[in-house]
């Protein structure tokens, strides 16, 4: 008797998109500050109508990092944005290095 294993192909998990209200609620960001970050193209979001945005869930952590840095270090939003961007680049480079490591 031959066992035949049938694998089902699962669909990728959809990434949850957050509305403006959900995003502000989860991050605690001031809506005016959020508008500024969108205008500066720092936050990744989709415009789905006039003044209607959807935010990828991964942006929540990014904004929370920004707010925490600005609050804890008493720095400007722009300085915090630069730090978060640099931290992300470091994380990316570390991940690339791990892929090349032979341990």
Buried (B, 14 or more C-beta within 10 A) or exposed (E): EEEEEEEEEEEEEEEEBBEBEBBBEBBEBEEEBBBBBBEEEBBEBEEEEEEEBBBBEEBBEBBBBBBEBBEEEEBEBEBBBEBBEEEEEEEEEEEEEEEEEEE
